[in-house]
Structures are given as C-alpha cells and as structure tokens.
Amino acid sequence: MKILKWFLFVIFSILSLISIVVVYLMYNNLSFIDYPYVVSAIVFAFLALIAYRYKLK
C-alpha cells in the first residue's frame, strides 16, 4: 500500500508539471492561456497533495 501511495503521488505530480509546462509554452509562444490545462494542473496538484498526506493504517 505504501508503494501505491508514492506511485500515485509521483504520477499526479508529473502530470501537474506537464500541464504547467504546456501552459507556460502556450503563453510564451502564442500569448494566450489554455484554461483546460490550468484546471488540470490544479486538479492534479490537489490529487498529489491528497496522495501525499494520506495516512496509512
């Protein structure tokens, strides 16, 4: 169960970072923000936080 916790934390963190990088590249190259990527970055960061703070029994 401990491996699953860290696996989910790493996956959600990577997905959040990828979404943030996409938003950064879109804004720098095209001067607009793609809002679905912003929302997905926030959601994945929130899920990573939940996975990190989850207490094992």
N, C-alpha and C positions, 0 to 999 in steps of 0.2 A: 504494500500500500504506500510505503514511503517513496518508492521509485515512481509510482503513478503520480504522486503529488508533485515531485520535482519535474517529471516529464511534462505534465500539464503546464506548470509554471514556465518552463523553458519554451514550449511551443507557443503559448499565449504571448510571451514576451517578444519572441521573434516575429510573430505576426503583427504585433503592435509596432515594432520598429520598422518593419517593411511598409506598413501603412503610413507611418510618419515620413519615411524617405520618399514615398510616392507623392505625398502632399508637398513636400519640400521641392522636389524636382518639377512638379506641375506648376507650382507658384513661381519658381525661378525662370523656367523656360517659357511658360505661356501666360504668366501674370494672372492666373485665377486659381482658386482653391476648389478642388473636387471634394465636395462635402461628404459623400458616402465613405471616402477613405478617412476623413476626420472622425466620423461617427464610429467606423470600425476600429480605429486606433484607440479611441476612448473605451469602447466595449472590451477590446482585447486587453487593454491595460487594467481595466476593472476586474476582468476574469483572472488575470495573472495575480493581482493583489489578493483576490479571494483564495486562489490556489495556494499562494504563499502563506497566508495567515491561517489556513485550515489546520485545526488541531487533530492529530491522530489519537484514537482512543487506545 
